[in-house]
């Protein structure tokens, strides 16, 4: 059989096909290059910048919870604020029945007025005793002159010895009366020496009792010591409260901070004052707060727990400990625009570039952590009432 000539179609059909895996190999090689470049880029980023940051999501908002407690027992007659209410320092939160306090205050005012009048009597007694001494001195001088005159007459026999004896007895009686008057004057003077009515010990004691009664009367009205929001109200109308009993709390949300629990291995390069970026779960990554490291804890959380871990056992397993780091906000306006609540979760990232700061505080605090001045004027008000009572009961006496 003769062979037929091959056609172009036969030649095309007989040509071997291009391997399919050649294209796959190209993509694999391309992927490998991308992975290598990504690894190089990540490594460069880590050593140049990434390793200078430490972050944790074990961080929670914390703040001062100012407990509102009464300073004296009483019955609640009014409640001025409830949970979530905004209050300012000095706003009335709770009022107690002040009947007993007003009675005690009235008694203290009357006692002070009476004491002022008695002390004025002491000053008058001094003046009277001084006048008595002067009168007794005149009597002594007269009796001595009479005795001396009769003594000279007795020598000449002009008077009897009996009359001379009577003159001598009169002089002795006058001298005894002078001594008694001088002692009475000294006793009266000691009671008021180097004082005026307002500074007399008896008046000061009565004034102290009035201050105590006045403060008790003021303390039946319980005010907010700081600006903040009311929380944990437990007091009820008509309730009988005792000193120190927690009735509610005021939380100043503009003074919150973050307690971030970092692993002990993350604290190597962490220092006080390092800047921090903060995000909260309530706002997400849309809001980033600025802060700084205020302090690093002086112990781990487990070390200060109620029941510290006991690792001196045979089945001990090492666990990486966490140390609380306090972070404060550096831009208060951010908290005004996006307020945070105590207990909320947050994420913090500390920049470790600046390591010039100390790991632990080097100086004592120079100002109070939290203070209030709502009670500063209470004693001044009491002193004004005391001054008015003293002035009203002086009536032109000494001590104005």
Buried (B, 14 or more C-beta within 10 A) or exposed (E): EEEEEEEEEEEEEEEEEEEEEEEEEEEEEEEEEEEEEEEEEEEEEEEEEEEBEBBBEBBBBBBBEBBBBBBBEBBBBEBBBEEEBEBEBBBBBBBBBBEBBBEBBEEBBEBBBEBBBEBBEBBBBBEBBBEBBEEBBEBBEEBBEBBEEBEEBBEEEEBEEEEBEBBBEBBEEBBEBBEEBBEBBEEBBEBBEEBBBBEBEBBBEBBBBBBBBBBBBBBBBBBBBBBBBBBBBEBEEEBEBEEEBBBBBBBBBBBBBBBBBBEEEBBEBBBBEBBBBBBBEBBEEEBEBEBBBBBBBEEBBEEEEEEEEEEEEEEEEEEEBBBBBBBBBEEEEBBEEEEBBBEBEBBBBBBBEEEEEEBEEEEEEEEEEEEBEBEEEBEEEBBEBBEEBBEEBBEEBBBE
